[in-house]
């Protein structure tokens, strides 16, 4: 009689363990966070197109002072600020 009880319990455990496993996976999937609400747009950086740039006076890599006037070309001016890794 004890042998019959062990086989019934063993066969039930073979069913219960996979069911618990599947339920755990489903619960984990349902517990994931929802995507965040739409974030506000990032603030604009820089000047609007066509706006006049403020006056600047900065030293270049050769130690010469550069201003708006010395940098101005025939089609306008583009400034690129590059930060090297050793700053």
GITA-V871841 format. One record per backbone hydrogen bond with DSSP energy under -0.5 kcal/mol. CO is the residue of the C=O (numbers start at 1). NH is the residue of the N-H. If there is no record, write none. Layout:
CO;NH  CO;NH
This chain:
1;5  2;6  3;7  4;8  5;9  6;10  7;11  8;12  9;13  10;14  11;15  12;15  12;16  13;17  14;18  15;19  16;20  17;21  18;22  19;23  20;24  21;25  22;26  23;27  24;28  25;29  26;30  27;31  29;32  48;51  56;68  58;66  60;63  64;60  66;58  67;71  68;72  73;76  76;73  80;82  82;84  84;87
